[in-house]
Amino acid sequence: MSDDALSRRAYRRGLLIAAIASVLFSAKAIVAKLLYRYGVDALTVLALRMLYSAPFFLAIALWQWRKAVPLTPRDGVAVVGVGLLGYYLSSYLDFAGLQYISAALERLILFLSPSFVLLISALVLRRRITTREWAALALAYAGIVLVFAHDLMLGGDRVLLGALLVLGSALSYALYLIGSGELVKRLGPWRLVAYAMSVSTGAVLVHFGIARPWSSLQTVAAVHGLSLFNAVFCTVAPVVLTMLAVARIGAPGAAQAGMIGPVSTLFLGYWLLAEPITLRQLAGSALVLLGMYVLSQKRA
């Protein structure tokens, strides 16, 4: 087999790994919706997710800590900041919003995070947005408006509240991406993710301890089973697979493969949650995906 054939084969494998990671990560919305049927709230769902995933990320953090130089005070503060933004605040707002909107709309709104990164960079860092990028943003936001209007007619004010919460989640995650840009160069992706996840786990548990009695975690076995699945297959596994994919095909390729996430959520929601799939949803999803594809091509 020629070197070109081997290279193409390796690239396809990298795309497949990234696509699997995106589907698994997107499935957390489906799992959260299933958990809500047992009467638990967003904070409980998040606390159980972090508790079950914590041993994996703590192990990675210990492995990285033993082989790396100590963090500088500046990097330590930055890690705490991105940990609070990316895996605590963003996750909490996301799960809170999922109590009111469909999994499909949630995934589409979160998929706008790269566009928020672009807009924040333009406002704060004075980065010029090109005509192509404006066109990509217009496509993506038109798609969101289309799907949002459809869900708003069915759910009313609850949909508006849920969409605003998830929008806050997407904005928080965009700030996390901007803040982690330089950190990942100095610390490496494994170390940054493990440290940030450890910080966010502590923040979630403090929040839960203040707001809820610890005895409320003693719930039915089905909740713990779904939470374990959420931690292992919708949190730890996609993080690890995404790192492997980026190492093989680079961040732009992994981002493009990740576009399967909103589509998979749409059909998983139909299959497992009986959420309807309409032509308006499909059209809106297509516009969002097209806009983000154009944006990712420009960024690549």
C-alpha positions in Angstrom: 0.0 0.0 0.0 1.4 3.4 -1.0 2.2 6.2 1.5 -0.7 8.3 0.1 -3.2 5.4 0.6 -2.0 4.9 4.2 -2.3 8.6 4.8 -5.8 8.7 3.5 -6.7 5.7 5.5 -5.3 7.3 8.7 -7.2 10.5 8.0 -10.4 8.6 7.6 -9.8 6.8 10.9 -9.2 10.2 12.5 -12.5 11.5 11.1 -14.3 8.4 12.3 -12.9 8.9 15.8 -13.9 12.6 15.9 -17.4 11.7 14.6 -17.9 9.1 17.3 -16.7 11.6 19.9 -19.2 14.2 18.7 -22.1 11.7 18.7 -21.3 10.6 22.3 -20.9 14.1 23.6 -24.1 15.2 22.0 -25.9 12.3 23.6 -25.5 13.9 27.0 -28.6 16.0 26.2 -30.6 12.8 25.6 -29.4 11.2 28.8 -30.2 14.4 30.8 -33.8 14.4 29.3 -34.2 10.7 30.4 -32.9 11.6 33.9 -35.5 14.4 34.2 -38.2 11.8 33.9 -37.2 10.6 37.4 -37.8 14.0 39.0 -34.2 15.1 39.5 -33.1 18.6 38.7 -30.3 20.1 36.7 -27.9 20.5 39.6 -28.4 16.9 40.7 -27.8 15.7 37.1 -24.6 17.7 36.9 -23.3 16.7 40.4 -23.8 12.9 39.6 -22.1 13.4 36.2 -19.1 15.1 37.8 -18.9 12.6 40.7 -18.7 9.6 38.3 -16.3 11.2 35.9 -14.0 12.7 38.6 -11.9 9.5 39.2 -10.9 9.4 35.5 -9.9 13.0 35.2 -8.2 13.0 38.6 -6.1 10.1 37.4 -5.2 11.9 34.3 -4.4 15.1 36.3 -2.1 13.0 38.7 -0.4 11.4 35.7 0.2 14.8 34.1 1.3 16.4 37.4 4.0 13.8 38.1 5.6 14.3 34.7 5.2 18.1 34.2 6.7 21.1 35.8 4.6 22.9 38.4 2.1 25.5 37.4 3.0 29.1 37.7 0.7 31.2 39.9 -0.6 32.9 36.7 -1.4 29.6 35.0 -3.0 28.3 38.2 -5.4 31.2 38.3 -6.1 30.8 34.6 -6.9 27.1 35.0 -9.3 27.9 37.8 -11.0 30.5 35.6 -11.4 28.3 32.5 -12.5 25.4 34.7 -15.3 27.5 36.2 -16.4 28.8 32.8 -16.1 25.7 30.7 -17.2 22.7 32.8 -19.1 24.3 35.7 -21.0 27.4 34.5 -21.5 26.2 30.9 -22.5 22.7 32.0 -24.9 24.0 34.6 -26.7 26.4 32.3 -26.8 23.8 29.6 -28.5 21.2 31.9 -30.8 23.8 33.3 -31.9 24.9 29.8 -32.6 21.3 28.8 -35.4 21.2 31.3 -37.4 23.5 29.0 -36.3 22.9 25.4 -35.8 19.9 23.0 -32.5 18.2 22.8 -32.2 19.1 19.1 -32.6 22.9 19.8 -30.1 22.7 22.7 -27.5 21.1 20.5 -27.9 23.7 17.7 -27.6 26.6 20.1 -24.4 25.1 21.6 -23.1 24.6 18.1 -22.9 28.4 17.8 -20.0 28.6 20.2 -17.4 29.1 17.4 -19.5 32.0 16.2 -19.4 33.6 19.6 -15.7 33.2 19.7 -15.5 35.1 16.4 -17.8 37.9 17.6 -16.0 38.3 21.0 -12.7 38.4 19.2 -14.0 41.1 16.9 -15.4 43.2 19.8 -12.6 42.7 22.4 -9.5 41.9 20.2 -10.5 44.2 17.3 -10.3 41.3 14.9 -11.9 42.2 11.5 -14.8 39.9 10.4 -14.7 39.1 6.7 -17.6 39.1 4.3 -17.4 35.3 4.1 -17.6 35.0 7.9 -20.6 37.4 8.1 -22.3 35.2 5.5 -21.6 32.1 7.6 -23.0 33.8 10.7 -26.1 34.9 8.9 -26.8 31.3 7.7 -26.2 29.8 11.2 -28.4 32.3 13.0 -31.2 32.1 10.4 -31.2 28.4 11.1 -31.5 28.9 14.9 -34.3 31.4 14.4 -36.2 28.9 12.2 -35.9 26.0 14.8 -36.5 28.3 17.8 -39.7 29.8 16.2 -41.0 26.2 15.7 -40.3 25.2 19.3 -41.6 28.5 20.6 -45.0 27.9 19.1 -45.2 24.5 20.8 -43.7 25.4 24.2 -44.2 29.2 24.7 -42.3 31.0 27.5 -40.6 27.8 28.8 -38.8 27.5 25.4 -37.7 31.1 25.6 -36.3 30.5 29.1 -34.6 27.3 28.1 -33.1 28.9 25.0 -31.7 31.8 27.0 -30.1 29.4 29.5 -28.5 27.3 26.8 -27.4 30.5 25.0 -25.7 31.5 28.2 -24.0 28.1 28.2 -22.7 28.6 24.7 -21.4 32.1 25.5 -19.7 30.7 28.6 -18.1 27.9 26.6 -16.9 30.4 24.0 -15.2 32.4 26.8 -13.6 29.1 27.9 -12.3 28.5 24.4 -10.8 32.0 24.2 -9.3 31.7 27.7 -7.8 28.3 27.0 -6.2 29.2 23.7 -2.8 30.2 25.2 -3.1 27.8 28.1 -3.3 24.8 25.9 0.0 25.8 24.2 1.8 26.0 27.5 0.2 23.1 29.4 -0.9 20.7 26.6 -4.5 19.5 26.0 -4.4 16.5 28.4 -3.1 18.5 31.3 -5.5 21.4 30.7 -8.6 19.3 30.4 -7.8 17.2 33.5 -7.0 20.2 35.6 -10.0 22.2 34.4 -12.3 19.3 35.0 -11.0 18.8 38.5 -11.6 22.4 39.3 -15.1 22.3 37.9 -15.9 19.1 39.9 -15.0 20.9 43.1 -17.1 23.9 42.1 -20.1 21.7 41.3 -19.9 19.8 44.6 -19.6 23.0 46.6 -22.6 24.4 44.8 -24.6 21.2 45.4 -23.5 21.1 49.1 -24.8 24.6 49.6 -28.1 24.2 47.7 -29.1 20.6 48.4 -28.8 18.0 51.2 -26.3 15.3 50.3 -28.9 12.7 51.0 -30.8 13.7 47.9 -28.1 11.9 45.9 -29.5 8.6 47.3 -32.0 8.2 44.5 -33.2 5.3 42.4 -30.8 2.9 40.8 -31.9 4.0 37.3 -30.7 7.6 37.9 -27.2 6.3 39.0 -27.1 4.0 36.0 -27.9 6.8 33.6 -25.5 9.1 35.4 -22.7 6.6 35.2 -23.4 6.2 31.4 -23.4 10.0 31.1 -20.0 10.3 32.9 -18.2 7.5 31.1 -19.7 7.6 27.5 -20.8 11.2 27.2 -18.0 12.9 29.1 -14.8 11.0 29.6 -14.9 8.9 26.3 -15.6 11.9 24.0 -12.9 14.0 25.6 -10.3 11.2 25.1 -11.5 10.4 21.6 -11.4 14.1 20.6 -7.8 14.4 21.9 -6.9 11.3 19.8 -8.6 12.7 16.7 -6.9 16.1 17.0 -3.6 14.3 17.3 -4.3 12.4 14.1 -6.0 15.0 11.8 -5.7 18.3 13.6 -8.3 20.6 15.2 -9.9 21.8 11.9 -10.6 18.3 10.7 -11.9 17.2 14.1 -14.2 20.3 14.2 -15.7 19.4 10.8 -16.3 15.8 11.8 -18.0 17.2 14.9 -20.8 18.6 12.7 -22.5 15.3 12.9 -23.4 16.1 16.6 -26.5 18.2 16.0 -27.8 15.8 13.4 -27.3 12.8 15.7 -29.1 14.6 18.5 -32.1 15.3 16.2 -32.5 11.6 15.4 -31.6 10.3 18.9 -34.2 12.6 20.3 -36.8 11.2 17.9 -35.8 7.6 18.7 -35.4 7.8 22.5 -37.5 10.8 23.5 -40.2 10.8 20.9 -39.3 14.4 20.0 -40.8 15.2 16.6 -38.7 15.8 13.4 -40.3 18.4 11.1 -39.2 19.9 7.8 -38.6 23.3 9.6 -36.3 21.6 12.0 -34.4 19.9 9.2 -34.1 23.1 7.3 -32.9 25.1 10.3 -30.4 22.4 11.2 -29.1 22.4 7.6 -28.6 26.2 7.7 -26.7 26.0 11.1 -24.5 23.2 9.8 -23.8 25.0 6.6 -22.9 28.2 8.4 -20.6 26.5 10.8 -19.0 24.5 7.9 -18.2 27.7 6.0 -16.9 29.3 9.2 -14.7 26.2 10.0 -13.3 26.2 6.4 -12.3 29.9 6.8 -10.7 29.2 10.2 -8.9 26.2 9.0 
